[in-house]
Amino acid sequence: MSEPSPSLEICPVCGGNRFTNERVLWPELIEQWELSPDEVAYIDLQQGFCCTDCKNNLRTMTLAAAVTRAFGFAGSFKDFCRNDVGIRQLTVIEINPAKNLSPFLQALPKHALHSFPQLDMQRMSFADSSIDIIIHSDTLEHVPDSKTALKESMRVLKPGGHLFYTVPIVIGRLSRSRRGLPASYHGKPGANRDDCVVQTEYGADFWCEIFEAGFREVSLTSLIFPASVAIHAIKPKG
């Protein structure tokens, strides 16, 4: 696989056109995940390629693009949150700050930010069919039972409701649980917080558990493949 190159001209979050690109992985995590040099390159791009203006990285820029495209909005995510009448009427639950998408999401009148693990994604406190949109970024891989968490999203979403999220995906392998393996953490080197421990390493079959959880319509958005993939799942209406 050839190393992906940054080719984004406009930030889909804020409309900016200046970017930085830094390495973010560290040797211990590369060894734990058994990453090849090509895999290191595209994961570094996913996490370290950032808009200079809004500070969102490629991961959350892709998530923003998935949201605006799902609603047929042609402008930036910033303008979408500020000006789109439809989205401003919807109940939006954000689980953990989706990097620097949060300041824009907070402009929505019916937005609420919840923190994992204080909000148990396997047993959420929301009523059945009460939420229009759930959004989170690189959080599901830290949940002990990710399929149960997806089923919970199904439960609390309204019929036709939307789930938008990202997980780190190593596309050349299948997903594996880290149960029984040495603890591996995301975040920063040495910051081994309990909420950053990795429960699932996602691979090319990441989509299977989404359908197994009951979703029947799933779409993917990528701005620079394979570095960025955002997932959009819709709860069936019937």
Secondary structure, 3 states (H helix, E strand, C coil): CCCCCCCCCCCCCCCCCCEEECCCCCHHHHHHCCCCHHHHHHHHHHHHEEECCCCCEHHHHHHHHHHHHHCCCCCCHHHHHHHCCCHHHCCEEEECCCHHHHHHHCCCCCEEEECCCCCCCCCCCCCCCCEEEEEEECCHHHCCCHHHHHHHHHHHEEEEEEEEEECCECCCCCCEECCCCCCCECCCCCCCCHHHECCEEECCCCCHHHHHCCCCEEEEECCCCCCCCEEEEECCCC
